[in-house]
Amino acid sequence: QGILIPGLGTFAVVHEQINSTEEVYVVRRPVFQLDMDMSCLQELVIPTVMIPGDIEIMPLDYWWLSWTNSLPPDVVRGCVEETILLYSFQLRDRQRPVFAFENVG
């Protein structure tokens, strides 16, 4: 299952095979596809791995996030939107912000 974060992109975990000399391992690898104007991101290295079409993509659940942190859903939505704006402005200004997702989905 993937999570759509409007204005930023889609996060999903894909299964990938890794072959060793003795065994084949299947690992879960996080993949993030940006949903931004690529002309402003020319210097950013973006992985070519795509989220497979058979993964169900769900919108970010602001109600669930609200429940987990005791903030009203409109406050959670505002925080997410402000974070996306800040991140996108930093990318457009050619800054290299540190950005991490934790406990998404």
KEDRENNU-658988 format. One record per atom (N, C-alpha, C, O): residue in one letter; x, y, z. Coordinates in steps of 0.001 Angstrom, whole numbers, plus 524288, in hexadecimal, padded with zeros to 5 digits. Example, Ala and Ser with C-alpha at 12.3 -4.5 7.8 and 13.67 -1.06 7.14 Angstrom:
<pts>
a833867E9C681E78/a8300C7EE6C81E78/a833907F31C81E78/a8379C7F30982111/s832327F73681BA8/s835667FBDC81BE4/s832648001E81EBE/s834618047281F67/
</pts>
This chain:
<pts>
q8034C7FB6D80000/q800008000080000/q8037E804D980000/q8077980506802B1/g801F1808C37FCF3/g804DA80DA17FCA6/g801BA812127FF0F/g7FCFC811B27FFC2/i80479816418004C/i8020281AD4802A5/i802FB81F7E7FF14/i80776820BB7FDD8/l7FEC1822177FD69/l7FF1E826CA7FA3C/l7FF2B82B887FDCD/l7FB9A82C45800F2/i8032D82EB57FD52/i80391833888004F/i802D7837F27FC5F/i8067E839497F98B/p7FE2483A397FC28/p7FCF283E1F7F820/p800EE8428E7F7FD/p8024B844CA7FC06/g802C5843C97F348/g80684847FB7F28D/g80C248465F7F334/g80FA98495D7F1DE/l80D19841B57F53A/l8127A83FF67F608/l813AD83B0D7F2EA/l8177B83AED7EFFA/g8107E837057F382/g81182832397F09F/g80F0182D7F7F325/g80B7D82DF97F664/t810DF828EB7F199/t80EB6823FD7F375/t8130A820A77F5CE/t8173F8200D7F390/f811DE81E7F7FA67/f8158581B1D7FD2A/f813408159D7FD2D/f80E9C814E47FE32/a81685811BD7FC0A/a814C980C4E7FC34/a8196C808D57FD93/a81DEF80A797FD4E/v8183D804187FF05/v81C418002A80005/v81B977FBFC7FBD4/v8175D7F9C67FB36/v81FCB7FAEC7F8F6/v81F947F7027F4CE/v822EC7F2577F655/v826C47F2DF7F92C/h8216C7EDCD7F46E/h8246A7E9037F55C/h828777E87F7F111/h8274E7E9367EC74/e82D347E7407F2A2/e831757E6DE7EEE7/e834BA7E2137F020/e835DB7E0FC7F4AC/q836427DF307EC0F/q839807DA917ECCF/q83F3F7DC0D7ECBF/q841007DF287E985/i8421D7D9C67F060/i847CC7DA6B7F080/i84A227D4F67F03B/i849157D1A57F38C/n84D497D4197EC42/n84FB57CEFA7EB77/n8551D7CEED7EDD7/n858597D24F7ECBD/s8560E7CB0C7F11E/s85B567CA287F315/s85D5D7C5327F088/s85AA97C2D47ED56/t861F47C3A87F1E0/t864257BEEE7EF7D/t8614B7BA057F13B/t861597B6177EE75/e85ECA7BA307F5D0/e85C467B5847F7E1/e856547B5DC7F82C/e853A77B1E27F7C5/e854407BA917F8DF/e84EA37BB127F9A5/e84C777BFE37F6D5/e84F5C7C3537F51F/v8474E7BFFE7F66F/v844927C4857F462/v8416F7C6E27F8DC/v83E557C4347FB5F/y842427CBDA7F9D1/y83F7B7CE897FDFF/y83B807D2447FB9E/y83C7E7D4B57F798/v837097D2AA7FE23/v833267D6897FC9C/v833047DA9D800F5/v831D97D96480576/v834387DF6E7FF8E/v8345C7E3A280369/v830247E7A280217/v82E5C7E80C7FDA5/r82EA27EA8480611/r82AE67EECE80550/r82E067F3D78050A/r830E17F52A808AC/r82D757F6A4800B4/r830857FB627FFE7/r82CE2800107FF68/r829327FFEC7FC53/p82DDD8043B8026A/p82A9B808E6801F2/p82BD780BCA7FCE1/p8305E80C457FB54/v827C080DAF7FA59/v82848810A97F581/v824FB815927F60B/v8208F815607F7EB/f82729819F77F462/f8243C81ECF7F47A/f82480821477EF20/f828BE822147ED03/q81FE6822857ECE0/q81FAB825287E7D8/q81DCD82ABA7E8B8/q8197882B9E7EA9C/l8212082E757E750/l81FB8833F07E7D9/l81B65835637E40B/l81B378336B7DFA9/d817F4838C97E5B9/d813C783AC57E26A/d81470840B17E227/d81109843AD7E3C7/m818F18424B7E00D/m81A2F847D77DFC9/m81BFD8491B7DA4C/m81D58845997D74D/d81C0284E1F7D8F5/d81DE984FEF7D3EF/d823B084E987D375/d826E9850A07D665/m824FB84B397CFCF/m82A578494E7CF69/m82E1884D747CD52/m832D384CE17CDF8/s82C268519D7CAD7/s82FA4855A57C8D3/s83283858767CD3E/s836DC85A5E7CC79/c8301C858BB7D1D7/c832AF85B5C7D63A/c83639857A17D93A/c838D1859387DCF3/l8365A852B27D7A4/l8397384EC77DA6F/l83DB984C757D707/l83F49847FB7D7D3/q83FA584F767D33B/q8435984D5D7CF64/q8484484B1D7D1D4/q84A538473D7CFDD/e84A3884D6E7D611/e84F0F84B937D86A/e84E29847337DC63/e851EA844EC7DE59/l84945846027DD95/l8480F842057E172/l8485483CA77DEEC/l8461183BC97DAC5/v84B12839147E16A/v84B6B833BE7DF72/v84688830DA7E13F/v8458C8305D7E5EE/i8437F82EF47DD80/i83E9C82C4D7DEBA/i83F0B826A27DCF2/i84045825A27D868/p83E0F822E77E073/p83E6381D617DEEE/p83A7581C1A7DAA4/p8364381E6D7DA56/t83BE98185D7D757/t8387E816EC7D301/t834B5812967D472/t83198810FB7D126/v834DB810A37D938/v8315280C797DAD9/v82BCF80EB57DB31/v82AEE812BD7DDA9/m8282F80C167D8BD/m822C280DD27D8B1/m81F8F80A5B7DC58/m820EC805D77DD4A/i81B5F80C7E7DE57/i817C1809717E18A/i814838061A7DDD6/i812138082D7DA40/p81470800F97DEA3/p8117A7FD897DB2B/p80BAB7FEEF7DB12/p80981800C57DEF4/g809367FE0C7D69B/g803BA7FF647D5ED/g7FFF97FC2B7D92F/g7FB787FDB67D9D9/d801B67F7B17DB42/d7FE2A7F4657DE49/d7FDF87F5E67E412/d7FB227F3727E715/i800E87F9D77E5A6/i800CC7FB967EB21/i7FC547FF7E7EBCE/i7FBE8803557E8F0/e7F9117FE6B7EF9D/e7F4AD801E17F0B8/e7F6B6806E17F348/e7F98E806AC7F727/i7F53C80B587F118/i7F6F0810657F31F/i7F25B812E57F5FC/i7EE19813877F3D6/m7F357814497FADE/m7EF53816BA7FE21/m7F0F981C547FF58/m7F5A581D667FFBD/p7ED4381FE97FFF1/p7EEB6825338018F/p7F08C825318073A/p7EF11821CC80A4B/l7F3C1828FB8088F/l7F5968298E80DEA/l7F0E282A318117E/l7ED7C82D7081079/d7F0A982724815A3/d7EC248270F81928/d7ECE782B0381D98/d7EF2E829C5821A5/y7EAFA82FC081CC4/y7EB8B833DB820A9/y7E89683292825AB/y7EA4983417829E7/w7E43482FCF82544/w7E13882E4D829F0/w7E45C82A9282D52/w7E48082B1B83219/w7E6E4826C482ACD/w7EA1C8230582DC1/w7EEB8825CC8304E/w7EFE4824DE834E0/l7F15B8293C82D55/l7F5B082C3182F9A/l7F3D682F8083428/l7F6958300783812/s7EF30831BB833A8/s7ECE9834E5837D5/s7EC128319A83CB9/s7ED338334B84114/w7EA1682CE983BED/w7E90B829698404E/w7EE0C827C984310/w7EE2182746847D8/t7F247826F58400B/t7F7218251A84266/t7FA118294B8456A/t7FD388280D848D4/n7F91182E4B84430/n7FC0583258846EB/n7F89883651849C3/n7FA9283A3A84BBF/s7F3878355B849F9/s7EFCF8389184CF0/s7EF5883E3584B05/s7EDD2841A984E00/l7F0A483F258461A/l7EFCC8444C843C8/l7EB0A8440F84032/l7EA0283FF583DE8/p7E8248484A83FA6/p7E3A38484483C19/p7E5608474283672/p7E9A8848D9834F0/p7E21D844A583350/p7E3898436782DE2/p7E50D8482F82AAC/p7E897847DB8276F/d7E27384CA082B7E/d7E3D28514182868/d7E94585349829DB/d7EBFA8557282685/v7EAE5852A182EBB/v7F0278542E83064/v7F4298508582DE8/v7F83B8524882C0C/v7F30484B7082DDF/v7F68B8479982B71/v7F71F848CD825A3/v7FB79848E882399/r7F2C0849B6822F8/r7F2EA84AF181D5D/r7F63584FDF81C6E/r7F96185004818D1/g7F575853E281FAA/g7F873858AF81F21/g7FE45857CA81FDC/g8016F85A0181CFF/c7FFB785495823A3/c8053C8535882491/c807988508981FDE/c80BF0851C281E37/v804BA84CC781DBD/v806A6849E48192D/v8074484D9A81491/v80B4484D79811E7/e80364850E681395/e803A38548980F29/e8081B8586E80FC9/e80AC98599E80BF9/e808F485A6E81480/e80D4185E1781563/e8128A85B6D814B1/e8163285DC8812A5/t812F48568981662/t817CC8539A815AD/t818EF852D580FE7/t81D678536880E37/i814EA8518780CD8/i81593850C780734/i8173E855DF804A1/i81AC3855DC8015A/l814CB85A3380608/l8164B85F41803D4/l81BF28609D8051E/l81EE986238801B0/l81D6C85FFB80A06/l822BF8612680BA5/l826A685DCB8089F/l82A9585FC3806AD/y8258D858C48083F/y829028552980583/y82976856977FFC0/y82DC4856AE7FD9D/s8250E857B67FD37/s82532858F47F7A7/s8280385E1B7F6A2/s82AD085E927F2C1/f82752862037FA12/f82A22866F27F96D/f83001866287FA12/f83319868847F73E/q8318C862D97FDC3/q8371C861CB7FE8A/q8396E85F117F9C5/q83DD2860427F835/l8368A85B6F7F775/l8386E858CC7F2C4/l838E685C9A7EE3A/l83CB785C717EB50/r83509860097ED9B/r83535863DD7E94F/r839BA867A97E9EF/r83BCF869947E60D/d83B49868C77EEC7/d83FAC86C487EFD3/d844DD8696C7EFBF/d848DB86B967F154/r844D98648E7EDEA/r849808614B7ED69/r84C0685FF47F2AB/r850A485EA37F2E7/q848F98604B7F6D9/q84AF285E9C7FBE8/q84A8C858A97FC25/q847B18564D7F914/r84D49856517FFA1/r84D22850A08003D/r84B2584F59805B5/r84E2F84DF280929/p8460784FD980676/p843E584EEE80BB5/p843FE8492380D25/p8437F845BA809CA/v844A0848228121D/v84437842D181417/v83E72841D781518/v83BDD844F2817B3/f83C7083D8F8130C/f836DB83C7981385/f83636836A98146E/f83855833828117C/a833538353281875/a8329282FA4819A6/a82CEA82EA381B00/a82A5A831E381D73/f82AF882A2581968/f825C18287181AE0/f8263F8247981F45/f829968210681F12/e822FD824F08232A/e822EA8210E8274B/e81D4581F4F82827/e819B18228482857/n81C8B81A41828AA/n8177581805829DF/n8132A819A38261C/n80EB881A79827BE/v8146F81A198210B/v8107F81B6881D27/v80D7E8167D81BDA/v80FD48128581A78/g80865816B081C45/g805288123181AF1/g8049680E9681F70/g801F780A9381EFF/
</pts>
